[in-house]
């Protein structure tokens, strides 16, 4: 049984509703504590009557699946063409909206016969599950079970996550087969990690060499079967006309600079999600296992505890964790462990996750204070969650 729970209204979030299991807190899972400028794609525009349950899929997982950017904002027709009238909608996308003068502003762009959001181009829950499983299966560069050994140690309670105590005397990683890092996608990914100033409010400036490193990473991931399948799926759904368009958009959405602090261009999706940032004395973002391992090895990251531990039957799996970075605290974090860079990059781009029946999801947020191209949005953050 589920119920619709209203969450915070505001200029960043709009009027949003989330489909929540009765046993879970609507506040905890709806992103109600978003900072100004963040748009919660995991709840915006959803209603209970829009969610089609699938056999064996939990309501919470459906909530995460609907976090995808391929679903619409409440004031847009993207993905909503010809849907039934509902008085709760802010605007409408059915064939009668023109007569009643209540169409969304982008109705003609998305709902014409050529529009990519028309019914034959829409993306169903089944398709979302299918493509995510395909990406999981073709992650050929992921770690094998013998490649990584971790030592999670203390399992913390929710009450302990914010007390900044280090309850694990040993490092998280006992062993990592660093031969993984010689693979082209790993090597090109690692070169990107030190290209950023972690303190928010300090503008980023890339050298010609660093810009070339971005290009090289995109070239390497696009050679993989995983990213080729992702592009093929999005191409068939008319999200992109050519691979060149897709790669260009990947560069802008992930590496394009925007402002979180006072300085122009002090942040990007890649910096926040993979490299990590510091704001007001706390770690922000930093959801990548490779980054964590490399900094822990240097003595710059101190693992404290974990609040969720995956089954570890194979990689990738998920760990919820607490740690400090040069003394700056990450109270509640999460990361895929053992996945390849292209898996995480591709899956976050798709903004959904279903791994072989594991009840996992991804929360995604777009940056709303600035855009690029044809009003497209940068990635603010993306991270794996667990039920």
N, C-alpha and C positions, 0 to 999 in steps of 0.2 A: 504494500500500500504506500502511496506517495501523496504528498500535498505540495501545493505551490506556495512558496514563501517569498514575500517581498524583501528585497535588499535595498541598500542605500541608494537614494536618488541623488543626482548631482550632475554637474556639467560634464564630468569625465565618463560617468557610468550610464547616464540616462535612467529611464525607468525600466528596471530589469527584474526578471523573475527567474527562479531556478527550480528545476525538478529535483527534489531532495527526498531521500528515504526518511521516514518519520524518526528513525533511530539516530539520525545524524543532525548536527547543528547547521541550520541554514546560514548562520553568520560565519561559521568556520569554513564552510565549503563554497561560499558565494563570492569571496573576495571583497567583503564589506569594508575592509580597512585599506583599500587602494589609495595610493598617493594621488594628488592632483595631476591630471595629465595621462592617467592610465585608464584604458578601456578594458573592462572585463569581458572578453569574448566568451568566457565559459558560461556566462549567464545572460548576456544581453540578448533580448529578443526571443527568449525561449518561453514557451508555455507548456503546461502538462499535456494539453490536447494536441501538441505538435510532436510529441515523442511517441514513436512506435516501438513498443517493447519487442525484443527479439528473444527467442527461446534460450534460456541459460545465461542471459546477460543481466547483470544486476542493475537496478536503477541508478546507483552511483556511477557505474561504468558508462551507462548511457549519458549521464551528465557530463562525464569527461569527454566522451566521443563528440558531443555537441559543442565542445570547446573549439572545434575546428574553425579556422578562418573561412572555410568554404560555406559556413552558415552565416546568416545575415545579421546586420544591425537592425534594430527595430524600426528605423526610419528609411530603410532601403528595400528594394525589390530583389536584391541579389539572392538567388536561391529560393525565391518565394513566388515566382510567377504562377498564376492561375490557382493559387491556394484558395480554399473556401473563405468567405467573409467571416471575420470575427471582430466584434465591437471593441475588444481589448486592444486591437492593433492601433498604433499611432497613425498609420496610413495603410493603403491597400494596394494589391497587385493583381486583382482579378479582372475579368473582362468588363465588369460593370463600373469599375472605379472612375473611368473617364466621365461616364454619364452622371455619376454622383459627385464628381469633382473632389475625390478624396484619394487619388493615386499618390504614391510616393514620387518624389521629384525625379528619381531615376527610372521610372516605370518604362519609358520608351527605350532607354538604353539597354535594359536587361530583358524586357518581355516582348520585344519585337520578334518576328519569325527568325531573325538571324542572331538574336541575343543568346549568350552562352548560358543564361539562367532559365531558358525555356525548358519545358518538361523533359525533352529528350536529352538534355545536357545536365540535368540536375544530378546530384550525388546522393545516393541512398545510404542508409545505415549499413546495409549488406555490402555495398561497394567499399565503404570506408573500412569496414572490418577486413575485407578481402585484400585490399591494397596494403594495409598495415601488416597483415600476416605475410604477404609476399615480400615486403621489405625486410622483415625479420628473417625469412628463410634465405635471402640472398646476401645477408651480411657476411660475406666470405672472409672478411678481415678481422672479425671479432676474435677475442681471446678464447682459447680452449680452457677447459677446466684446470689443466695442469699449468697454465700460464700465470695464474694469479692466486695468491693465498692471502686472505685478510684475517685480521684478528679483531672482531667487533667489540669484545670485552663488555663493558657495562651497558645494560639495557636501561635507559632512563625513562622515568615517568613524565607525563605532560607537565606536571608541576615542577619538575627539575630542569626542564629545557632552558629556562631563562635565568638560572642562578649562576651561570658562568663558571661552574666548577668542573675541573678536569678529573673525571672519575676513571680514566683509562690510562694507566701508566706507560703502556707500550704503544708504539706506532700502529696505525690501522693496517698498513701494508707490510706483511711479513716477506712477501716475495712477489716480484713482477718480472716476467720474461721480457727484457728490454729489446729482444730481437723484433718484437712487435713494432717498435718505434722506427725501425728501418724501412718499414713498408711506406710507399710513397704518400698515401693519404695521412698517415700518422706523422711522418717527417715534415710534411708541408704544414700540417696543423700546428705542430709544436713550435715552428718558427714564428707563428702569429702571436703566441701567448705573451711575449715580452714586448709587444709593440704599443702598449698602452700605459697611461698614467692611471693608477687605480683610484686616486682621490677624485671624487665628483667635484665639479666646479673648476677643474683645470682643463682647458681646451686641448684637444688632441690635434697633432699635426704629423702626418705621415710623410716619411721620406720616399724618394723614388724606389728605393730598395724594398721598403715595406709595402708599397702599393703593388710592386711586382710579386711579393709573397702572397698577397691576397689573390692575385690573378692565378698564381701557380696552384694554390689550394683549390680554387674552383675548377681549374683544368684537371687536377688529379681526381677529385671526387666525381667529376662528370665522366671519367673513364670507367667507373665502377658500374656493375650491373644494377646495383641498388638505385643509384641516381638516374640511370637510364630508364628503369622501370617507373620511377616516380615521374619523370618528365613525360613518358609515354602515356601514363594515366591522365596527367593534367592536360596534355595535348588533346587526347581524345575527348576530354570534357571541355575543350575550347578555352581553357584558362590561358594557354600560351599557343601562339601560332608557330613559333620556331624555337629550336633549342637555344639559339642566340638570344632571343627575347627572354627565355627562362633564366639563362645564366646572368644576363644583365640585371634582371630583377632580383636574383639571389644576391648579387653584389650590393645593390642598393638597400634591400631590406635588412641584410645582416651587417654590412660594413659602412653603410651610410651614417654620417654623424648627425646627432641632434643634441639638444641641450637639456640636461636634467638639472644642472646647477646654474650658476651665474654666467659662466663663460659659454660662448657660442661653440657648439660642437664638442662637448666634453664626454659624449657617450655614444655607444652603438649597441645593437643587439648582440653582436659577437662578443664584444668586450664584457657586457653584463653577464651573459649566460655562461660563456666558456672561460674567460680570463678572470672575471670578478672585479668588483668595485668596492670602495669604502665610502660610506655616507654617514655623517654624524656619529663617527666612532664605531660603526658596525659594518660587517661585511654584507654586501648586497650582491645578489646573483651568485656566481661561482658554483656551477652545478656540474662540473666536468671531472671525471675520475682521473684522467691523465694529468690535468693541471694539479689536482690534489696530490697525486703520487709524487710528481716532480718537486713540488714545493716541500712536501713532508720529508723527502729524501735530503733536501738542502737544510732542513731544520727550521724552515720558515712557517710551516703549518703544524699545529699541535692538535691532534685528534682528542676529543673529550669523551664522547659517548654516542650511542645510536638509539633511535626511538622506533625504527622499523628495520627488520632484517629479512631479506628475501629468502626463498627456499634453497637457492644456490645449487639447483640441479644442473644448470648450465649457464653460460653467459650469453647475452647480458642479463643482469639481474639488478635489483634496486636496493639501495640502502638509504635510510633516513638518518642524518647524522648532525652532530654539534661539534664545532671546532673553533680554534682561533687562528688568525693569520697575522703574524707580527703583533700579537696582542689585541687585534680587533676581533670581536666575537661574531660568529655565525650561530644564532640561537637555534634555528631550525632550518636545516638544509636537506637536499636530496640529490642523488646522482644515480645514473645508470653505471654499473660497474662492468667493465670488460667489453663494452660495445666499441665498434670502430667509430672514428670521427664522422664518417659519411652516414652511418646509421642514425646517430643523434642529430646531425645536421639535417638530414632528409626528413626524419620523423618530426622534428620540431617545425620544419617548413610545412609539412602537411598538417601539423597541429592536432595530432590525435595519436592514440596508441592502443593496440591490443596485442599482447604477446602470448600466443599459444595458450589462451584460456586464462592466463594470469589476470586478476582483476586490477589492472593498472590503468592510469590515465595521465594526461598531460594538461597542465594549466597553462594557458597562453594569454598574453596581454599585448595589445598594440599601443604605440605611443601616439597620442592624439593632438599634441601641441604643434606638431609640424608634420608635413607629408613630403613625398617626392613624386615625380612623374605625374600621372593623371590621378592625383589625389590618393595615391597609394600610401599605406602606412608602414612605418618602420616597426621592427620587433622591439618591444620593451623588455619582455622576459619570457622564458619558457622553461618549464621544469617538470620532471616526472613526479607523480604523487602515487600513493597507494591507498587502497581501501582497507 
